[in-house]
């Protein structure tokens, strides 16, 4: 690990994605014939860790897998992507699993079964306090128990470590959380959960910032991203037009790349453009972690787009 840079630390979930490709996502009560099936490592936390590591930034992961057949595969995949897995443990029982339906148009529907992720508690986080204390930024999502997220954010506030929170899947947040988050990064559906009926990004961002958040990125897929900072400017970052074949983990790719760009000194809008480019590449590839671009991929893509 490059000791001259404080690492990104991901306290999050790791799952085995079980992907069924199908002409369309089935409706309630409907049976459709799938076209293929595969297993591929995923989990929002692990996806974000791999996204950052593939870009050449030091990353450490705090989390658990099960002692089933999938656990060693999940850890090995993170390790070979460049993620420091020394703060990971194989707990008894199942690893996290995520059955996914992937339609021909690139849209997806996902069910997350927590498994070992549900065993990542406050005591386990405390065992790795030194990892969090020395982080350049901590990335969290909402696929771990909420008590664990609350505890992790409180520790980060204590040690003045910035937090990027991806509120997925959307869930109610305790009052202290809003003040402890440096970057809040919902997609359109998640933002509407916190701002009832909100779809226009400008008033949504203003209302979220009024909750004492320091920075907002509203991830809007093919529309790009809307970035706003407390007491500062706000504005759109335009997307890159690509032919999407698989949108799984595109938002996770964005978060990992955004964190890397911020820690490398880019301003939030330049960082968001960097992240939009990374996620644009990811949707042209199949898989979650398998779709994450390398730094060379990203440089080539940006050069080709001017």
N, C-alpha and C positions, 0 to 999 in steps of 0.2 A: 504493500500500500504506500502511496506517496505521502510521506509524513509532513510535507510542507503545506498541505491543504487539509483543513478540517473536513472530515468526511460527512457525507450525507448519511444519516441514520434513519432507517425505516423501521418503525415499530408497527408491524402489520400482519396481514394474512398471507398465507401461501396455500394454494389448492392445486389439485389436479383437475384440469378442465376436461370434461368428457363431451366432445363436440359431435353433434349429429347434424350433418348437412341435409337440407330438405328444400324442396321447391318453395315452400311457404311455411311460416310459423303456424302450427295448428291452433285452431280456435278451441274453446272449451267443448269437449265432447267429440271433437273431430280426430280421425286417424289419417295420417298421411304416410306415404312411403318415402323413407329417407334414401339419400343417394350415397352417403358414406359415413363412417364413424372413426374417430381418432381420439387419443388422449394426449394432452399437451399441458405442460406446467403453466399455472396461472395463479390467480389470487391478486387482488388489487395492490396489496403491499409488495408482493414479490415482483409483480409487473413493473411497478414504479422503480424498484431497486434495480432490476435488469435494464430498464430504460436509461437510467443514470449511469450504470456501470458500462454499458455498451458504448457510451459517449466518452469513456476514458476517465470518469471521475471516481474517486474512492468512495465506496459505499459499504456500510455495515448493516446487517439485518438482525433484528431482535424478534424472534417468533418461534413457533413450534410446528412440527409435523407429527404424524402418528407413527406407530411402530409396525404399520402395515407395509404391503409391497410398494406403495407409492412414496413413503417417507424418504428413503435413500435417494430415489430418483429426483425428488423435489430439491433436496439439499445439493446433490451433485450438479443439477442444472444451474442453480444459483452460483455455486462455486466456479463452474466453468465459464459463466458469464462475467466473472470478475468480482463477484460480491463476497465480502468477508462474512463467512457463516459461523464464526466461532461463538456467537451468542445465540445459536440455535440448539434446540433439544428435540429428541424424539420421545414423545410422551406415549403412554399406553393408549391403545384404541386407534380409531380411524384418523387418517389425515383429512384435511379439508377437501371437499369435493364440490365440483360445480358442473352439473349437467347443463349443456348449452344447446339451444336450437339455432342454427345459422341458416338463414334463408338465402336464396339465389341473389336477391337484391342487396345483400350485405347487412341487412338488419338482423338483430339477434334478440333472443329472450333467454334469461339466465336464472337458475335457482342455485343459491349458495348453501351448502351444508357445512357448517363450521368445523365439525370434528375437533382436531387438536387446537385449532385457532381459539376455540372457546375456553381453552385451559390456560391461555396467556393472561395471567392475572397480575395484580399490582405487585405481589411478592416476587414474581418472576422478573418484572421490569426492574425492581429494586436491586436484584442480583447483578444487573448490568448498568448500574448507575454511572459507572465511569465511562461507559460508551456514550451515554446521553450527554453527560457533562462536557465531553470533548467534541461534540458534534458541531459542524458548521450550520446545519439545519436538520430538523427532525421532520420526517414525513409520516403522517397518520391518515388512516381512513376509518370507516365505521363498520368494518367486518370483524373487529375484536369486541369483547364485552365493553359496554359503555363505561363501566367503572375503571377499566384498564386505560381507556382513552383519557378520562378525566384525570387519573393519577399521572399519566405520562405528561399531559399538558401542564399540570401543576409543577412537576419537576422541571420541565423546560423553562417555565416562568421563573422558578427559583434560581436556575443557573443562567438565565438570560440567553437561552438558546431559541432562535426563531423556529416557529412551527408552520408547516404548510398542511392544512387540513382539507382533505377531499371528503366531503360529506356524502359518502356513498357506501351502502344504501342510506338514503336520507332518514334521519331519526332526530327526535327532539334532543336539543343540547342544553346542558345546564348553564345558568347565567355566567359563571366564571369563565367558561370556555371562550366566549366571544372576545373577552379582553386578552386572552392568552394566545390568540392565533394571529400570526403575521400575515398569512395568505390563506384565503378561503376560496375554494375553487369548484363550485358546483356547476353541473351542466344545467340545461334549461328545466328539465323535470325536477331536479333537486332544488333549484332556486325557487321554483313555484311551491315547493313544500314549506319553505321558510317564509316566503312572501306570498300570502294567499292570492292565487290567481294572477300573480305577476308574470308577465311575459315580455314587456318592454324592458330591455336591459338597463337603460339609464335610471329610471326610478327604482328599479330593483337594487341596483348597485348603491344608490343613495340611501335607501332604507336599510340595507345590510350594513353599510358603513356607520350608520347611526347607532348600531349596536356595539360600537367600540372596536370593530375590526380595523386593522391597519391597511389591508390591501385585499382587493377582490379581483378574481378572474372568473368571468362568466363564460364557460366553454359552450360554444354554440355550433359545434360540428362544422358543417359546410359553410356556415356564415362567418366563421373565424372565432375571435375571442374579444370580449369587452373587458378592458382593464381599468380599474379605478383605485386610487390611493386616498387615504384620509387626508383632508386638507390640501389635496393636490389635484392634478388633472385627471381626466378620464377620457377614454376613447377606444375606438375599434382597432383591432389588429386584423388585417385582411387575411383570408385563408389562401391556400394554394390549391388550384383546381387539379384534381387527379381522378382517375377512374377507380372508385372504391370497390373492393371485392370482399372485405372482411373488416367490420368496424370494432370487433372485440378488442378491448384494451387501448383504443385510440386515446381516450381520456387519461389513462394511466401513463401512456407514452408522453403525453403533453406534460403531466405533472413532473415526471422524472427529468425531462429535458428543461423545463422551466426552472426547476431547482438548480440544475447544473449551471444554466446561463446566469442566474442571479448570483450564485456563489463565485462565478468567474468575472463578476463585475459589470454585467450588462444592466442597463436600466430596465424597468419592468416591461416596457413596450418592445424593446429589442429582444428581451428574453422571451416574451410571448411569441414574437415572430419566429424565433429560433425553435420554440416548442411547437408552433403550428407546422413548421416544416418537418419536424421529426414525426409528428402524428400523421401528416399527409403521406409520408413514406410508409408508415405502419399499416394504413388502411389498404395499401396496394399489395399486401402480403397476407397469407393465412396464418392463423395462430395468435396467441397472446404474446408471450415472451419471445416466441420465434419471429415475430414481426418487427421487433425493435431495431432501429437502424444503428449502425456504427457511426463513429465520428467521420470516417471517410465517406460513408454513404451520404451523410448530411452535408458535408462540404461539397460533394459532387452535385447533389440536388440543388443546393443554393446557388452554386455557380451556374447551373443550367437555367435557373429561373432569374438570374440577374440580381 
